Amino acid sequence: MAMFPLTANFEGDFVLQLVAVDTENTMDEVAQAAAHHSVGRRVARRPGCAMRVRRQGAEQAFPRKQKLADSGLKPMECVEIVWESEAR
């Protein structure tokens, strides 16, 4: 367990956020940490959609239950938090 800084680019937000998460957090928990700074402030909540985390510029999101420690992300790397329909 170690604190880990990431830069988060939340879909629909114009502000990049520095987010401190834990290496044992899942990608869902990383998305929640980023949402705390954006959703309900500059980004509207999207009922029926899940937040997904992907490396900046990647097309594929990380698995939702994957631990940050197993993702290969580096400190201060930028991730994108995107909305995805729960029906997927």
Backbone bond lengths (Angstrom), bond angles and torsions (degrees), N, CA, C in turn:
res aa  C-N    CA-C-N  psi(-1)  N-CA   C-N-CA  omega(-1)  CA-C   N-CA-C  phi
1 M - - - 1.439 - - 1.518 109.74 -
2 A 1.294 114.71 119.27 1.459 119.24 179.64 1.523 108.96 -149.88
3 M 1.321 115.21 142.71 1.463 119.00 175.95 1.523 108.92 -67.05
4 F 1.326 115.17 143.41 1.454 121.85 -172.85 1.528 108.26 -141.54
5 P 1.336 118.99 119.05 1.464 120.91 -179.79 1.526 112.10 -86.90
6 L 1.316 115.97 133.39 1.462 121.92 174.05 1.522 108.28 -128.99
7 T 1.319 115.91 153.24 1.457 121.37 170.45 1.517 105.98 -98.70
8 A 1.323 116.80 127.84 1.458 121.10 -176.04 1.525 110.89 -113.98
9 N 1.319 114.89 131.57 1.456 123.43 175.86 1.524 106.02 -113.04
10 F 1.345 117.04 98.93 1.453 121.82 -176.00 1.524 109.52 -84.77
11 E 1.330 117.30 129.90 1.462 122.26 -179.30 1.527 110.58 -53.90
12 G 1.311 116.81 127.13 1.455 122.09 179.24 1.515 114.03 91.41
13 D 1.326 117.56 -6.41 1.464 121.37 179.41 1.526 108.52 -103.27
14 F 1.304 116.78 149.16 1.460 120.64 178.67 1.531 111.99 -101.77
15 V 1.339 116.93 0.61 1.457 121.71 -177.03 1.530 109.67 -111.22
16 L 1.330 116.56 129.65 1.460 120.36 170.46 1.520 107.48 -81.50
17 Q 1.324 116.52 138.34 1.459 121.33 -177.89 1.520 110.66 -115.92
18 L 1.321 116.50 141.49 1.456 121.58 169.02 1.520 106.04 -88.47
19 V 1.326 116.42 121.24 1.460 121.79 -176.00 1.526 108.50 -121.23
20 A 1.324 116.15 125.25 1.468 121.07 176.15 1.524 107.69 -95.46
21 V 1.322 116.23 117.77 1.457 122.39 179.01 1.522 108.44 -124.78
22 D 1.299 116.80 177.97 1.458 122.05 -179.22 1.521 108.93 -107.75
23 T 1.307 116.99 145.80 1.463 121.08 -179.78 1.526 112.09 -61.13
24 E 1.324 117.75 -20.87 1.461 121.62 179.19 1.525 112.90 -90.45
25 N 1.347 117.44 -2.15 1.458 120.39 177.68 1.519 110.43 -68.63
26 T 1.332 115.36 146.66 1.462 120.43 171.63 1.524 108.40 -81.26
27 M 1.310 116.18 168.33 1.467 119.57 177.83 1.525 110.96 -64.53
28 D 1.323 118.37 -31.58 1.460 120.20 173.97 1.525 110.87 -62.23
29 E 1.322 117.57 -39.41 1.466 121.30 178.70 1.522 111.46 -70.55
30 V 1.331 117.07 -34.52 1.467 120.84 174.97 1.532 109.23 -63.88
31 A 1.335 116.74 -43.56 1.466 120.63 178.60 1.526 110.83 -61.68
32 Q 1.329 117.17 -41.30 1.461 121.23 178.68 1.529 111.36 -63.21
33 A 1.328 116.78 -39.87 1.467 120.68 179.02 1.527 110.41 -63.30
34 A 1.325 116.83 -40.06 1.465 120.49 178.47 1.534 110.29 -70.82
35 A 1.322 117.00 -38.49 1.463 121.50 -178.89 1.521 111.26 -61.79
36 H 1.322 116.75 -33.62 1.467 121.35 179.90 1.532 111.30 -53.08
37 H 1.317 117.31 -33.50 1.463 121.98 -176.44 1.526 113.50 -91.18
38 S 1.338 117.85 -14.81 1.464 120.49 -173.30 1.522 114.27 -119.71
39 V 1.326 116.90 -50.32 1.468 121.16 -173.19 1.532 110.02 -69.60
40 G 1.304 114.60 128.92 1.453 120.81 -177.12 1.515 112.90 86.26
41 R 1.305 117.12 -3.27 1.472 121.74 176.93 1.525 109.42 -113.49
42 R 1.317 116.35 -64.74 1.467 120.82 178.71 1.525 112.00 -118.32
43 V 1.317 117.37 -8.06 1.460 123.08 -177.78 1.532 108.10 -127.26
44 A 1.327 116.12 130.91 1.468 120.35 178.08 1.528 110.51 -76.59
45 R 1.329 115.01 144.43 1.462 121.47 174.54 1.529 108.45 -63.93
46 R 1.328 117.13 146.34 1.464 121.39 179.06 1.530 109.08 -121.63
47 P 1.317 117.34 91.16 1.461 119.56 178.28 1.527 110.93 -58.04
48 G 1.312 116.49 141.37 1.462 121.13 -179.80 1.516 113.58 83.87
49 C 1.322 116.97 3.18 1.466 120.80 178.74 1.526 109.58 -119.70
50 A 1.313 114.93 144.70 1.462 121.34 174.90 1.523 108.38 -99.61
51 M 1.319 116.00 151.49 1.462 120.60 174.27 1.522 107.17 -92.22
52 R 1.324 115.79 132.41 1.464 120.83 -179.89 1.521 108.99 -121.94
53 V 1.322 116.58 149.42 1.466 123.44 -179.28 1.515 108.85 -110.48
54 R 1.313 115.85 132.94 1.466 120.44 173.68 1.518 108.57 -139.91
55 R 1.320 115.71 154.73 1.467 121.00 175.10 1.522 107.30 -64.88
56 Q 1.311 118.10 141.97 1.461 121.01 -178.31 1.518 110.21 -54.40
57 G 1.326 115.04 129.03 1.459 121.57 178.14 1.519 114.03 88.24
58 A 1.318 118.12 -10.22 1.467 121.36 -179.97 1.528 109.39 -80.80
59 E 1.322 116.09 153.30 1.461 120.46 176.51 1.521 110.99 -90.53
60 Q 1.320 116.57 -31.42 1.465 122.18 -175.53 1.524 111.00 -96.51
61 A 1.321 116.24 135.03 1.461 120.95 176.32 1.524 109.78 -83.33
62 F 1.323 115.34 156.19 1.455 120.62 173.36 1.530 108.64 -68.03
63 P 1.333 117.92 151.71 1.467 119.55 172.93 1.533 109.77 -58.70
64 R 1.320 116.80 141.61 1.456 121.36 -173.11 1.522 113.33 -62.30
65 K 1.307 118.71 -31.70 1.468 122.09 -177.38 1.538 112.64 -95.77
66 Q 1.336 117.38 1.91 1.468 120.46 179.08 1.521 109.98 -67.15
67 K 1.325 116.34 136.47 1.469 121.34 177.37 1.527 108.87 -76.11
68 L 1.308 115.94 145.55 1.458 121.41 177.20 1.525 110.58 -56.22
69 A 1.329 117.01 -40.22 1.466 121.51 -178.98 1.531 112.46 -59.24
70 D 1.330 117.06 -25.18 1.470 121.33 -177.74 1.525 113.19 -98.44
71 S 1.321 117.39 5.90 1.468 121.16 -173.37 1.522 114.42 -86.65
72 G 1.331 117.26 -21.94 1.460 120.12 -175.24 1.524 113.05 83.45
73 L 1.328 117.66 1.84 1.467 120.14 177.35 1.520 110.15 -69.37
74 K 1.305 115.84 148.90 1.464 123.07 179.00 1.531 109.54 -104.27
75 P 1.336 118.18 154.55 1.462 119.87 176.54 1.533 111.12 -55.14
76 M 1.304 115.28 136.72 1.467 125.56 179.01 1.525 113.36 73.06
77 E 1.326 118.30 3.09 1.463 120.27 176.15 1.532 108.62 -64.65
78 C 1.311 116.20 149.85 1.457 120.69 -178.90 1.527 109.83 -92.22
79 V 1.328 115.05 130.05 1.459 121.78 174.02 1.522 107.96 -115.55
80 E 1.314 115.19 153.86 1.458 121.80 175.59 1.526 108.20 -108.26
81 I 1.313 115.43 133.34 1.454 120.76 175.04 1.533 105.54 -105.27
82 V 1.330 116.35 119.21 1.455 121.21 -175.81 1.522 110.12 -122.99
83 W 1.317 116.12 153.86 1.453 122.33 177.03 1.528 109.40 -85.25
84 E 1.316 116.09 140.84 1.459 121.88 177.42 1.530 108.56 -138.10
85 S 1.296 117.10 137.80 1.450 121.30 178.82 1.522 110.04 -60.32
86 E 1.330 117.71 134.47 1.479 122.09 178.89 1.517 111.80 -63.69
87 A 1.342 117.87 -19.30 1.461 122.01 -177.35 1.512 112.77 -70.08
88 R 1.329 117.84 -14.18 1.468 121.64 -177.98 1.481 111.75 -66.40
